[in-house]
Amino acid sequence: MTKRIEFSKTGGSEVLEWVDIEPAAPGAGEVRIANKAVGLNFIDIYFRTGLYPAPSMPSGLGTEGAGVVDAVGEGVTHLKAGDRVAYAQGPLGAYAEVHTLPAAKVIKLPDFIDFETAAASMLKGLTVQYLLRQTYELKGGETILFHAAAGGVGSIACQWAKALGVKLIGTVSSQEKADLAMANGAWATINYTEENVVERVRELTNGEMCDVVYDSVGKDTWEMSLDCLKPRALMVSFGNASGPVDGVNIGILNQKGALFVTRPSLNGYADTRERLEMMCEDFFAMIESGKLNIDVANRYSLQDAGKAQDALQSRKTTGSTILLP
């Protein structure tokens, strides 16, 4: 028997339970991983609250972790027992001591990346990879707005944008978070609790506004984000921290400057083994080069996952949070 976090109904963090399970043997094309560290992400809260429906109940939670392969199913040739690996996709259930998932979603870890770093950064790092290198391929010289610039994704985005020669304006909720974003390479920050974001963007850009806005907040920042864009620029809505964007009149994109909008996801970009490997290679190379430093700022016991989620949801955290089995 092993332990995992699961939930039988949606709601607050109190619905999460620490239970005994019999670990599934890997089927054809699957591997079983003994987790050494598990990643915490906002998407986990979306599933717990029901914003994203779980496939069945009771359900496991989490999609990101790192550990050691302890069993391999039929037909798996690129992995073997004992391999150091990480993953950021697959079925819910990473909040567990042991997790079984498709081998195609599992990547071998290079020696220079430890388990905690991998669990803290796989999903966030691959998210930044597709945002900055694929959704809009930044070349250098662009000015972008990135919401929640001191969070796990934002901290990586600040560093990657600086490495590309991009001016990243980051929104934050405190001076402490502004200092962190600047230390990570943000060109400028805006404290949205004290400043008008649109007016401050206009000042910082001499009225030119931004080439791209990256918005993981959702409902509360949707229209503000559109107002920070140049004509014919791109709005990238990739999260729902404040709730989903809905009821939108598409005509508003024309009214605000013939804007473009997209709603990407990791699964939409890492949709083949080849693309996943390419994205990981790019991300790992950035870590190896020293241009990216992963801030594992918060560690919780796996059984305290509810406390960790509450801290993330209340925006009390900076950097990345991991759960330790």
C-alpha positions, 0 to 999 in steps of 0.5 A: 500500500502507498499513500496519495491525496484524493478528493470525492467532491469539489470544494475548498482545500478541506475536501482533500484526503490523505488515503491508502491506495494499492498502486496500479501496475503499469499497463502497456506503454506505461511506467510507474514512478516512485515520486521524490518531489511533486509540483504544485500548480494553479491548475490543481486548484481548478480541478479541486474546485470543479472549474475543470471537471475531473474525469471521475470521482474519487480523483487523484490530483496533480500532473507534475512530479519527479522521481525514479522509475520503479516498474515498466509496462509492455512495449516501453523501450526508452525508459527502464527501472532506476531511471531518474525522470520527470513529467508535467502531463498525464492523468491526475494523480501526481499528489502521491507516493507512487504514480502510474502514467503513459511513458510517452509523457515522461522525460529522463532527467539530465544529471544537472537537474535534481528532483526538487528542481524538476518537480518545481519547474517542469510544468512552469518551464514548459509553459514559459517555453511555449508562451515565449518561443511558440505562441509568440516567438519573441525575437528580442526588442519587444515589450511585453506585459506579464501578470503575476511576475513574481509567481512560479511561471512569472519568475521563469518568464522574467529570466527567459525574457531578459535572456532573449533581450525582451522588455518584460513589464511585470504586474505584482501585488507588493514591493517584495514581489516587485523586488523579486521580479526585478531581480529575476530580470523584469524590465519594470514592474507595476504594483496593481494594488497601488497603480493603474496598470494601463496608465503605467504601461502607457508611461513606461512605453511612451504611449506605444503599449505592448506587443504581447500581454500574457495573462494567467489571472483571467476574469479580473484582468481581461479588459485591462490586459486588452487596453495594454496592447498595441493595435493588432497585438496579441492577447495570450490568456493562459490561466483563470486565477480569478475565474474564467473569462466568459461572456466576451463580445468578440467585437471588443477585439476590433474596438480596441485595435483589431487585436488577436487573442489566443487561449493556449495550454501545455497539452495543446503544444506538447501534443506529440512525443517529438514536440515534448522532447523539443520543448524539454531540450530547450528548457533544460538548455536554459537551466544548464546555461545558467540563464534560468535559476529555479526558485524552490521557495516553498516546501510542504509535506505531501499530506499538507497539500491543502495548506500549500494550495491555500497559500498559493491561492491567497497569493502569499507565495513567490517562486515555486512550491513543491510537495515532498512525499 
